[in-house]
């Protein structure tokens, strides 16, 4: 029996990407377009260009601004929102989110893996955004996965949950988009396709191709320490998970942080021992905001609400640390 966030979700989210995975340069273009240093009037007018009921003039203008076709313009908006870079429900209709402003300031071209991990977190930790992505990382129990297995599981879930508004083909396309997002594409001759690195998240290596044939390809989730995720990014994700799922709880056990739906352990595919090692370092890193208890039979972390903690300002430290390393 299905449990967790998808149990009572009657409006799953499939499609919206126009069959395109997020491509290199797209988020950079969107961040440039909504540069917060612009006049507010300019930002409002640019937001209007993205309204659902677009006139031909507005569509043509966006196509010219971004140098892509109409469907790609729609896809760019979709991925910018789902990645957490653009807010689409503000008084200006569309603008850079706090996270988007931070990325635009320090890593507008997505050069750093920390940025890619943050984008991955936003794509896969929200059950209302990308149901296929959320299901794959949070519900799928086998380490080995294929397009057919994932789509069949979701189609069965559609039947059980009565997701009558979700078309079968939309579900199948979303499964295809997931693998095109996280893996290198190959053509029918089993060689790397020309657009194989179309999505920057393929650099995360969180899904590897394990069996490859023209008829059937299988993939494997890579579970482990993930040294490319620093503890600033991990702490940011932990705080988001806590606030979204257990806001009124004073403590969280390591089991919840590792195995719960939408947890850092699930989304980043980090093993329990590595989670414990990270949690033990957070008290010092956050000036006492987090407190780790590791005694016999009790492995949990608490938050000290008396310690001021701003998630975005704290996350900024990952970029300052990277900049410092580059200078050194």
TAJO-V697699 format. One record per residue. N is the residue number from 1. RES is the residue in one letter. OMEGA is omega in degrees with one decimal (999 if undefined). NEAR is the number of other ideal C-beta (glycine too) atoms within 12 Angstrom. D_LAST is the distance of its C-alpha to the last C-alpha in whole Angstrom. Layout:
# TAJO-V697699
n: (N & N)
res: (RES & RES)
omega: (OMEGA & OMEGA)
near: (NEAR & NEAR)
d_last: (D_LAST & D_LAST)
This chain:
# TAJO-V697699
n: (1 & 2 & 3 & 4 & 5 & 6 & 7 & 8 & 9 & 10 & 11 & 12 & 13 & 14 & 15 & 16 & 17 & 18 & 19 & 20 & 21 & 22 & 23 & 24 & 25 & 26 & 27 & 28 & 29 & 30 & 31 & 32 & 33 & 34 & 35 & 36 & 37 & 38 & 39 & 40 & 41 & 42 & 43 & 44 & 45 & 46 & 47 & 48 & 49 & 50 & 51 & 52 & 53 & 54 & 55 & 56 & 57 & 58 & 59 & 60 & 61 & 62 & 63 & 64 & 65 & 66 & 67 & 68 & 69 & 70 & 71 & 72 & 73 & 74 & 75 & 76 & 77 & 78 & 79 & 80 & 81 & 82 & 83 & 84 & 85 & 86 & 87 & 88 & 89 & 90 & 91 & 92 & 93 & 94 & 95 & 96 & 97 & 98 & 99 & 100 & 101 & 102 & 103 & 104 & 105 & 106 & 107 & 108 & 109 & 110 & 111 & 112 & 113 & 114 & 115 & 116 & 117 & 118 & 119 & 120 & 121 & 122 & 123 & 124 & 125 & 126 & 127 & 128 & 129 & 130 & 131 & 132 & 133 & 134 & 135 & 136 & 137 & 138 & 139 & 140 & 141 & 142 & 143 & 144 & 145 & 146 & 147 & 148 & 149 & 150 & 151 & 152 & 153 & 154 & 155 & 156 & 157 & 158 & 159 & 160 & 161 & 162 & 163 & 164 & 165 & 166 & 167 & 168 & 169 & 170 & 171 & 172 & 173 & 174 & 175 & 176 & 177 & 178 & 179 & 180 & 181 & 182 & 183 & 184 & 185 & 186 & 187 & 188 & 189 & 190 & 191 & 192 & 193 & 194 & 195 & 196 & 197 & 198 & 199 & 200 & 201 & 202 & 203 & 204 & 205 & 206 & 207 & 208 & 209 & 210 & 211 & 212 & 213 & 214 & 215 & 216 & 217 & 218 & 219 & 220 & 221 & 222 & 223 & 224 & 225 & 226 & 227 & 228 & 229 & 230 & 231 & 232 & 233 & 234 & 235 & 236 & 237 & 238 & 239 & 240 & 241 & 242 & 243 & 244 & 245 & 246 & 247 & 248 & 249 & 250 & 251 & 252 & 253 & 254 & 255 & 256 & 257 & 258 & 259 & 260 & 261 & 262 & 263 & 264 & 265 & 266 & 267 & 268 & 269 & 270 & 271 & 272 & 273 & 274 & 275 & 276 & 277 & 278 & 279 & 280 & 281 & 282 & 283 & 284 & 285 & 286 & 287 & 288 & 289 & 290 & 291 & 292 & 293 & 294 & 295 & 296 & 297 & 298 & 299 & 300 & 301 & 302 & 303 & 304 & 305 & 306 & 307 & 308 & 309 & 310 & 311 & 312 & 313 & 314 & 315 & 316 & 317 & 318 & 319 & 320 & 321 & 322 & 323 & 324 & 325 & 326 & 327 & 328)
res: (X & X & X & X & X & X & X & X & X & X & X & X & X & X & X & X & X & X & X & X & X & X & X & X & X & X & X & X & X & X & X & X & X & X & X & X & X & X & X & X & X & X & X & X & X & X & X & X & X & X & X & X & X & X & X & X & X & X & X & X & X & X & X & X & X & X & X & X & X & X & X & X & X & X & X & X & X & X & X & X & X & X & X & X & X & X & X & X & X & X & X & X & X & X & X & X & X & X & X & X & X & X & X & X & X & X & X & X & X & X & X & X & X & X & X & X & X & X & X & X & X & X & X & X & X & X & X & X & X & X & X & X & X & X & X & X & X & X & X & X & X & X & X & X & X & X & X & X & X & X & X & X & X & X & X & X & X & X & X & X & X & X & X & X & X & X & X & X & X & X & X & X & X & X & X & X & X & X & X & X & X & X & X & X & X & X & X & X & X & X & X & X & X & X & X & X & X & X & X & X & X & X & X & X & X & X & X & X & X & X & X & X & X & X & X & X & X & X & X & X & X & X & X & X & X & X & X & X & X & X & X & X & X & X & X & X & X & X & X & X & X & X & X & X & X & X & X & X & X & X & X & X & X & X & X & X & X & X & X & X & X & X & X & X & X & X & X & X & X & X & X & X & X & X & X & X & X & X & X & X & X & X & X & X & X & X & X & X & X & X & X & X & X & X & X & X & X & X & X & X & X & X & X & X & X & X & X & X & X & X & X & X & X & X & X & X & X & X & X & X & X & X & X & X & X & X & X & X)
omega: (-178.0 & 175.5 & 175.0 & -173.2 & -178.5 & -175.5 & -177.5 & 179.6 & -178.8 & -179.8 & 178.5 & -176.1 & 174.1 & 179.1 & -177.0 & -177.3 & 178.9 & 179.4 & 176.9 & 168.1 & 177.0 & -175.1 & 175.1 & 175.3 & -175.7 & -179.4 & 176.7 & 178.7 & 179.2 & 178.6 & 175.1 & -177.2 & -178.7 & 176.1 & -175.5 & 178.8 & 178.4 & 172.2 & -179.3 & 179.3 & 178.8 & 179.6 & 179.0 & 179.7 & 178.7 & 176.8 & -179.2 & -179.7 & -178.3 & -179.9 & -176.5 & 179.3 & -175.3 & 173.1 & 179.0 & -179.2 & 179.8 & 179.1 & 179.9 & 179.2 & 178.8 & 178.5 & 179.2 & -179.2 & -174.5 & 179.2 & 179.3 & 178.8 & -175.3 & -177.8 & 178.1 & 176.0 & 178.6 & 179.9 & 178.4 & 177.6 & -178.9 & -176.1 & 177.7 & 177.9 & -177.3 & 179.0 & 179.5 & -178.5 & -178.5 & 170.3 & 179.7 & 179.4 & 179.4 & -178.5 & 176.3 & -179.5 & 175.7 & 175.1 & 178.4 & 173.9 & 175.9 & 177.2 & 178.6 & 178.3 & 179.4 & 179.2 & -179.1 & -179.3 & -171.0 & -174.3 & -175.6 & -178.1 & 177.4 & -179.7 & -172.0 & 178.4 & 177.7 & 178.9 & -179.5 & 177.4 & 177.7 & 177.1 & 177.0 & 178.9 & -178.0 & -179.9 & -168.3 & -175.5 & -177.7 & -176.6 & -178.4 & -175.3 & -177.0 & -172.4 & 179.9 & 179.0 & -178.8 & -179.5 & -176.5 & -175.6 & -174.3 & -174.4 & -175.0 & -169.6 & -178.2 & 176.0 & 179.5 & -174.2 & 175.3 & 177.9 & -177.4 & -179.4 & -178.8 & -179.1 & 178.3 & 178.1 & -179.9 & 177.1 & 175.8 & 178.1 & 176.4 & -179.7 & -177.6 & -176.8 & 179.9 & 176.0 & -171.1 & -178.2 & -178.0 & 179.9 & 179.2 & -177.7 & 177.6 & 178.6 & 179.5 & 179.5 & 179.0 & 176.6 & 177.4 & -179.7 & 179.5 & -178.0 & 175.4 & 178.2 & -169.8 & -178.0 & 177.1 & -178.6 & 176.0 & 179.6 & -176.0 & 178.0 & 177.4 & 174.7 & -177.6 & -177.6 & -177.3 & -179.9 & -172.4 & -179.7 & -175.8 & -178.8 & -178.6 & -178.3 & 174.3 & 179.6 & -178.1 & 179.4 & 179.2 & 173.0 & 179.1 & 173.4 & -177.3 & 176.6 & -175.4 & 171.9 & -179.4 & -175.9 & -173.0 & 177.8 & 176.6 & -176.5 & -178.5 & 172.0 & 179.9 & -179.5 & -179.8 & -171.7 & -177.5 & -178.2 & 178.9 & 173.1 & 179.1 & -174.3 & 172.6 & 178.2 & 179.1 & 179.8 & 176.6 & -179.5 & 179.0 & -179.2 & 176.5 & 178.8 & -179.2 & -176.8 & -176.6 & -173.1 & -175.6 & -172.8 & -175.6 & 179.0 & -179.0 & -177.5 & 172.1 & 176.6 & 178.6 & 178.1 & 179.8 & -177.1 & -178.1 & -167.3 & -175.9 & 176.7 & 177.9 & -177.3 & 175.1 & 179.2 & 179.5 & -173.3 & -178.8 & -177.4 & 177.8 & -178.2 & -173.4 & 179.9 & 178.8 & 175.5 & -179.8 & 178.8 & 179.0 & -177.3 & -179.3 & -178.0 & -171.4 & -178.4 & 177.9 & -176.3 & -175.7 & 179.2 & 175.2 & 177.4 & 173.8 & 176.4 & -176.1 & 176.8 & -178.0 & 177.3 & -177.6 & 177.6 & -178.8 & 176.8 & -176.5 & 179.2 & 178.5 & 177.0 & 177.5 & -174.5 & 178.2 & 178.0 & 179.7 & -178.8 & 176.1 & -172.1 & -178.9 & 179.1 & 176.7 & -179.9 & 179.5 & -178.3 & 179.0 & 179.9 & 176.6 & 178.3 & 178.6 & 179.5 & 179.6 & 179.4 & -179.8 & 179.2 & -179.9 & 999)
near: (8 & 24 & 12 & 21 & 26 & 32 & 16 & 14 & 28 & 16 & 17 & 35 & 30 & 37 & 29 & 29 & 37 & 25 & 21 & 30 & 37 & 43 & 31 & 24 & 24 & 39 & 44 & 29 & 31 & 44 & 36 & 25 & 35 & 40 & 22 & 26 & 15 & 19 & 12 & 17 & 11 & 18 & 26 & 20 & 22 & 31 & 30 & 21 & 32 & 34 & 19 & 16 & 10 & 19 & 13 & 12 & 12 & 22 & 24 & 16 & 20 & 33 & 21 & 15 & 22 & 31 & 14 & 23 & 17 & 22 & 20 & 29 & 31 & 29 & 32 & 43 & 40 & 35 & 42 & 42 & 39 & 42 & 45 & 38 & 41 & 42 & 28 & 29 & 12 & 20 & 12 & 25 & 23 & 32 & 33 & 35 & 31 & 25 & 37 & 38 & 27 & 34 & 37 & 31 & 22 & 28 & 33 & 26 & 19 & 35 & 19 & 31 & 28 & 39 & 42 & 35 & 42 & 48 & 42 & 43 & 44 & 39 & 44 & 43 & 39 & 30 & 31 & 22 & 31 & 40 & 41 & 46 & 46 & 36 & 42 & 40 & 37 & 34 & 31 & 32 & 16 & 17 & 21 & 20 & 37 & 30 & 29 & 20 & 25 & 38 & 31 & 20 & 28 & 41 & 27 & 18 & 30 & 31 & 16 & 14 & 24 & 15 & 27 & 12 & 18 & 28 & 17 & 21 & 16 & 28 & 36 & 26 & 28 & 41 & 36 & 29 & 40 & 41 & 39 & 33 & 40 & 40 & 37 & 29 & 26 & 22 & 14 & 12 & 10 & 17 & 13 & 17 & 17 & 11 & 17 & 21 & 22 & 29 & 36 & 32 & 40 & 32 & 27 & 35 & 24 & 38 & 37 & 25 & 28 & 19 & 17 & 23 & 14 & 12 & 12 & 15 & 29 & 24 & 35 & 25 & 35 & 24 & 25 & 22 & 22 & 33 & 18 & 26 & 35 & 32 & 36 & 33 & 43 & 41 & 40 & 43 & 44 & 47 & 32 & 29 & 37 & 33 & 19 & 26 & 27 & 25 & 14 & 12 & 20 & 17 & 23 & 35 & 27 & 32 & 20 & 27 & 41 & 32 & 25 & 29 & 32 & 38 & 36 & 47 & 38 & 40 & 44 & 43 & 37 & 38 & 24 & 25 & 18 & 26 & 43 & 25 & 22 & 37 & 38 & 22 & 22 & 39 & 23 & 16 & 28 & 33 & 18 & 18 & 27 & 35 & 25 & 33 & 22 & 21 & 8 & 6 & 9 & 14 & 25 & 27 & 39 & 26 & 31 & 19 & 16 & 11 & 17 & 14 & 25 & 18 & 29 & 26 & 22 & 33 & 40 & 26 & 26 & 36 & 33 & 22 & 22 & 24 & 18 & 11 & 13 & 13 & 8 & 7)
d_last: (54 & 51 & 49 & 46 & 45 & 47 & 50 & 51 & 49 & 52 & 50 & 47 & 45 & 45 & 45 & 43 & 41 & 43 & 43 & 39 & 36 & 33 & 32 & 28 & 28 & 31 & 29 & 27 & 30 & 31 & 29 & 29 & 33 & 33 & 30 & 31 & 30 & 34 & 37 & 39 & 42 & 40 & 38 & 41 & 43 & 40 & 41 & 44 & 44 & 43 & 46 & 48 & 51 & 49 & 51 & 51 & 50 & 47 & 46 & 46 & 44 & 41 & 42 & 41 & 38 & 36 & 38 & 39 & 43 & 44 & 44 & 40 & 40 & 41 & 39 & 36 & 37 & 38 & 34 & 33 & 35 & 35 & 31 & 31 & 29 & 33 & 35 & 39 & 41 & 40 & 42 & 41 & 42 & 38 & 35 & 31 & 31 & 28 & 26 & 27 & 26 & 22 & 22 & 23 & 20 & 17 & 18 & 21 & 21 & 21 & 18 & 17 & 19 & 19 & 21 & 23 & 24 & 25 & 27 & 29 & 29 & 31 & 33 & 34 & 35 & 37 & 41 & 42 & 40 & 40 & 42 & 42 & 38 & 39 & 42 & 40 & 37 & 39 & 43 & 43 & 43 & 43 & 40 & 41 & 42 & 43 & 44 & 48 & 47 & 45 & 48 & 51 & 49 & 49 & 52 & 54 & 52 & 53 & 57 & 56 & 55 & 57 & 54 & 57 & 55 & 52 & 53 & 53 & 51 & 49 & 48 & 47 & 45 & 43 & 43 & 42 & 39 & 37 & 37 & 36 & 33 & 32 & 33 & 33 & 36 & 39 & 42 & 46 & 45 & 42 & 39 & 36 & 38 & 36 & 35 & 34 & 30 & 32 & 30 & 26 & 27 & 28 & 25 & 25 & 27 & 29 & 33 & 33 & 37 & 39 & 42 & 42 & 46 & 47 & 49 & 47 & 44 & 42 & 39 & 37 & 35 & 32 & 32 & 29 & 26 & 24 & 20 & 19 & 20 & 18 & 21 & 20 & 22 & 24 & 25 & 26 & 28 & 30 & 30 & 32 & 34 & 35 & 36 & 38 & 40 & 40 & 40 & 42 & 42 & 40 & 39 & 38 & 38 & 36 & 38 & 38 & 34 & 35 & 38 & 39 & 40 & 36 & 34 & 31 & 32 & 34 & 32 & 29 & 31 & 30 & 32 & 33 & 32 & 28 & 29 & 30 & 27 & 25 & 28 & 28 & 24 & 25 & 27 & 24 & 22 & 24 & 25 & 29 & 30 & 30 & 32 & 32 & 35 & 36 & 39 & 42 & 43 & 41 & 37 & 37 & 34 & 35 & 34 & 34 & 36 & 35 & 32 & 30 & 28 & 28 & 27 & 25 & 23 & 22 & 21 & 19 & 16 & 15 & 14 & 12 & 11 & 10 & 9 & 6 & 5 & 5 & 4 & 0)
